[in-house]
Amino acid sequence: MASISLRHVGKTFAGRHGDVTALAGVNLDIADREFVSIVGASGCGKSTLLNLVAGFDTPTNGELTVDGAPIRGPGPDRGVVFQQTALFPWLSVEDNIAFGLRLRANSHKGSPDIVVERMLQRTGLAAFRACRPAELSGGMRQRAAIASVLAINPSTLLMDEPFGALDALTRTVMQDFLLEIWEEERKTALLVTHDIDEAIYLADRTIVMTAHPGRVREIIAVDLPRPRRYDMRSDKRFIALRDHVVGIVREEAIRESAEIAA
């Protein structure tokens, strides 16, 4: 597994009307096998932060490491699940899951046939192995996308609004599916989400970002027992955590609106 460390991380983008600072002075440690969620007002740099950890982009300043080694780019140690499922539309579910395993970088990760069969069974997609993504429901496509990432056995699972395109009911079902998989695998996990209930329900800690530019405003320990259950959402501890986080995010959104209007 892996631990992630960010030290004084900043990210500035060149814009048409001048530079735009998305992140400034972010300090964060994510422990081995920990599940951390990140929330904040729109434009606070949540996805930018995840892209830096994934190695899709590089910080303007500061240092990003995994197990003490600087992140220089994407790698098979970090699997990424996106809101829009990254499945090849011309391949079957089975072949999509197998695709990453057949790359040279993952050739040491076991027999593709055995791994794919295990993932099909664990995700409940065995009966749909021959289907193409367009033939599946949204929830099933996201299961296939998660299976294709888990098949290569990354030490870290990075997720950017993985259930954002799903309806509310399917989203809660997929949250429980993700928790079930995570409980078995216990990978280091980083989730970016706009859904505060989701952030609290899934994570060990929830990171609340400030509005633009993004900084860590508060780190909240989610002191709910595991395994998590759907009925925990009505627990007074869950409600108190949610209300606290909602209050901070609202504060930041209002503050940024006032600064824009000024």
VMD Tcl script that draws the C-alpha trace (Angstrom):
set ca {
  {0.00 0.00 0.00}
  {1.07 3.64 -0.08}
  {1.20 6.84 1.93}
  {0.84 10.21 0.22}
  {2.39 13.48 1.33}
  {1.88 17.04 0.05}
  {4.16 19.78 1.31}
  {3.43 23.45 0.46}
  {1.92 22.37 -2.86}
  {0.71 25.10 -5.19}
  {-0.58 25.08 -8.74}
  {-0.90 28.09 -11.04}
  {-2.30 27.99 -14.57}
  {-1.65 30.51 -17.29}
  {-4.92 32.14 -18.38}
  {-5.96 34.55 -21.13}
  {-6.28 37.36 -18.61}
  {-3.36 36.45 -16.37}
  {-2.26 33.59 -14.16}
  {-4.86 31.70 -12.11}
  {-3.82 30.10 -8.83}
  {-5.82 26.93 -8.27}
  {-3.97 25.67 -5.18}
  {-1.78 27.49 -2.68}
  {0.27 26.06 0.18}
  {-1.50 22.71 0.50}
  {-0.11 20.49 3.26}
  {-1.66 17.06 3.64}
  {-0.67 13.54 4.71}
  {-2.71 10.48 3.75}
  {-1.75 7.34 5.64}
  {-1.28 3.88 4.21}
  {-4.70 2.21 3.72}
  {-6.58 5.34 4.75}
  {-9.72 6.52 2.93}
  {-9.75 10.32 2.59}
  {-12.40 12.46 0.90}
  {-12.03 16.04 -0.32}
  {-14.90 18.52 -0.50}
  {-15.20 22.24 -1.12}
  {-16.99 24.89 -3.11}
  {-16.83 24.69 -6.91}
  {-13.48 25.91 -8.22}
  {-11.58 25.23 -5.00}
  {-9.03 23.00 -6.76}
  {-10.24 19.56 -5.64}
  {-9.79 17.93 -9.04}
  {-6.53 19.81 -9.61}
  {-5.17 18.30 -6.40}
  {-6.20 14.80 -7.44}
  {-4.64 15.27 -10.90}
  {-1.36 16.24 -9.24}
  {-1.39 13.10 -7.09}
  {-2.24 11.02 -10.17}
  {0.75 12.54 -11.98}
  {-1.37 13.99 -14.80}
  {0.03 17.43 -13.97}
  {2.92 18.84 -11.96}
  {2.80 21.35 -9.10}
  {4.07 24.88 -9.66}
  {5.74 24.67 -6.28}
  {5.96 22.35 -3.30}
  {6.56 18.62 -3.12}
  {4.34 15.61 -3.72}
  {5.50 12.12 -2.71}
  {4.21 8.56 -2.53}
  {6.06 6.48 0.06}
  {8.73 9.15 0.12}
  {9.37 9.09 -3.65}
  {8.53 12.21 -5.70}
  {5.62 11.86 -8.14}
  {7.05 12.35 -11.63}
  {4.06 11.26 -13.69}
  {1.27 8.66 -13.91}
  {2.09 5.14 -12.80}
  {0.48 1.72 -12.31}
  {0.75 2.24 -8.53}
  {-2.08 4.82 -8.78}
  {-5.38 3.80 -10.33}
  {-7.83 6.55 -11.30}
  {-11.63 6.34 -11.56}
  {-13.35 9.26 -13.30}
  {-16.95 10.53 -13.35}
  {-17.20 9.62 -17.03}
  {-16.33 5.95 -17.23}
  {-13.02 5.42 -19.02}
  {-14.13 2.31 -20.90}
  {-13.39 1.48 -24.53}
  {-16.83 1.45 -26.20}
  {-15.81 -1.16 -28.79}
  {-14.60 -3.67 -26.19}
  {-16.66 -6.02 -24.06}
  {-16.77 -5.69 -20.28}
  {-14.36 -8.61 -20.01}
  {-11.88 -7.11 -22.46}
  {-12.09 -3.68 -20.82}
  {-11.16 -5.19 -17.47}
  {-8.34 -7.19 -19.06}
  {-6.92 -4.28 -21.07}
  {-4.63 -2.85 -18.40}
  {-3.38 -6.27 -17.38}
  {-2.13 -6.89 -20.90}
  {0.13 -3.83 -20.87}
  {3.82 -4.56 -20.42}
  {3.99 -2.49 -17.21}
  {1.49 -4.85 -15.56}
  {2.72 -8.14 -16.97}
  {3.88 -9.25 -13.51}
  {0.43 -8.86 -11.92}
  {-0.85 -12.34 -12.61}
  {-2.72 -14.23 -15.28}
  {-5.22 -11.88 -16.98}
  {-7.81 -14.65 -17.27}
  {-7.72 -15.45 -13.55}
  {-7.72 -11.80 -12.44}
  {-10.52 -10.82 -14.85}
  {-12.70 -13.72 -13.73}
  {-12.20 -12.74 -10.09}
  {-13.14 -9.11 -10.81}
  {-16.21 -10.13 -12.82}
  {-17.44 -12.24 -9.94}
  {-16.70 -9.65 -7.26}
  {-18.42 -6.83 -9.15}
  {-21.46 -8.89 -10.14}
  {-20.73 -8.49 -13.86}
  {-20.06 -12.11 -14.78}
  {-23.38 -12.43 -16.61}
  {-22.55 -9.28 -18.62}
  {-18.98 -10.13 -19.59}
  {-19.73 -10.08 -23.32}
  {-21.68 -6.79 -23.23}
  {-20.26 -3.53 -24.49}
  {-20.49 -0.42 -22.28}
  {-23.45 1.02 -24.22}
  {-25.48 -2.06 -23.27}
  {-25.02 -1.49 -19.53}
  {-26.76 0.77 -17.02}
  {-24.80 3.70 -15.56}
  {-24.12 1.84 -12.32}
  {-22.92 -1.26 -14.16}
  {-20.60 0.83 -16.36}
  {-19.07 2.38 -13.27}
  {-18.65 -1.08 -11.72}
  {-16.81 -2.14 -14.86}
  {-14.63 0.98 -14.70}
  {-13.75 0.33 -11.06}
  {-13.05 -3.33 -11.87}
  {-10.70 -2.34 -14.71}
  {-8.71 -0.17 -12.27}
  {-8.67 -2.70 -9.43}
  {-7.60 -5.45 -11.83}
  {-4.11 -3.92 -12.11}
  {-3.93 -3.89 -8.29}
  {-2.74 -0.31 -7.72}
  {-1.63 0.55 -4.20}
  {-3.60 3.80 -4.34}
  {-7.13 4.38 -5.64}
  {-7.89 7.93 -6.82}
  {-11.50 8.87 -7.60}
  {-12.83 12.08 -9.12}
  {-16.62 12.28 -8.68}
  {-16.94 8.58 -9.61}
  {-20.71 8.51 -8.99}
  {-21.52 12.07 -10.04}
  {-23.39 11.03 -13.20}
  {-25.65 8.51 -11.44}
  {-29.15 9.00 -10.07}
  {-29.47 9.36 -6.28}
  {-30.57 5.78 -5.56}
  {-27.97 4.14 -7.79}
  {-25.35 6.42 -6.24}
  {-26.03 5.11 -2.72}
  {-25.90 1.52 -3.98}
  {-22.54 2.22 -5.64}
  {-21.22 3.82 -2.47}
  {-21.93 0.59 -0.59}
  {-20.32 -1.40 -3.40}
  {-17.19 0.75 -3.18}
  {-17.06 0.35 0.61}
  {-17.38 -3.42 0.28}
  {-14.48 -3.54 -2.18}
  {-12.39 -1.16 -0.07}
  {-12.98 -3.16 3.11}
  {-11.58 -6.23 1.33}
  {-8.67 -4.51 -0.44}
  {-7.86 -1.75 2.11}
  {-6.09 0.37 -0.47}
  {-5.07 3.95 0.17}
  {-7.99 5.91 -1.28}
  {-8.51 9.57 -2.19}
  {-12.00 10.67 -3.25}
  {-13.00 14.04 -4.68}
  {-16.73 14.70 -4.42}
  {-19.32 17.48 -4.28}
  {-21.62 15.20 -2.27}
  {-20.96 15.91 1.41}
  {-23.03 12.93 2.60}
  {-20.92 10.71 0.34}
  {-17.68 12.24 1.63}
  {-18.58 11.51 5.24}
  {-20.15 8.11 4.65}
  {-17.12 6.69 2.83}
  {-14.08 8.26 4.45}
  {-11.92 8.03 7.56}
  {-11.21 11.76 7.24}
  {-12.81 14.53 5.22}
  {-10.68 17.41 3.97}
  {-12.55 20.70 3.52}
  {-10.89 23.10 1.07}
  {-11.14 26.87 1.08}
  {-12.62 28.64 -1.90}
  {-10.29 29.86 -4.65}
  {-7.36 29.48 -4.29}
  {-7.64 26.05 -2.71}
  {-6.06 25.50 0.68}
  {-6.82 22.99 3.41}
  {-9.23 24.78 5.73}
  {-10.14 21.90 8.04}
  {-9.45 18.19 8.43}
  {-12.37 16.34 10.01}
  {-12.06 12.87 11.52}
  {-15.12 10.77 10.72}
  {-15.64 8.88 13.97}
  {-18.24 6.46 12.62}
  {-17.66 2.72 13.06}
  {-16.82 0.42 10.18}
  {-18.23 -1.36 8.35}
  {-20.52 1.52 7.40}
  {-24.24 0.94 6.88}
  {-26.81 3.00 5.01}
  {-28.88 3.61 8.16}
  {-25.89 5.46 9.70}
  {-26.99 8.50 7.69}
  {-29.73 9.09 10.27}
  {-27.31 8.74 13.20}
  {-26.93 11.98 15.16}
  {-23.12 11.81 14.78}
  {-23.43 11.59 10.99}
  {-25.90 14.49 10.91}
  {-23.64 16.62 13.12}
  {-20.63 15.95 10.88}
  {-22.62 16.70 7.73}
  {-24.03 19.93 9.12}
  {-20.56 21.03 10.21}
  {-19.05 20.38 6.77}
  {-22.00 21.97 4.95}
  {-21.58 25.06 7.11}
  {-17.90 25.43 6.22}
  {-18.44 24.88 2.48}
  {-21.31 27.41 2.47}
  {-19.14 29.91 4.30}
  {-16.40 29.54 1.70}
  {-18.82 29.78 -1.23}
  {-20.41 32.94 0.22}
  {-17.00 34.46 0.90}
  {-15.86 33.88 -2.68}
  {-19.11 35.30 -4.10}
  {-18.63 38.43 -2.00}
  {-15.03 38.82 -3.20}
  {-16.08 38.44 -6.83}
  {-18.85 41.03 -6.39}
  {-16.55 43.51 -4.63}
}
mol new
graphics top color blue
foreach p $ca { graphics top sphere $p radius 0.5 }
foreach p [lrange $ca 0 end-1] q [lrange $ca 1 end] { graphics top cylinder $p $q radius 0.2 }
display resetview
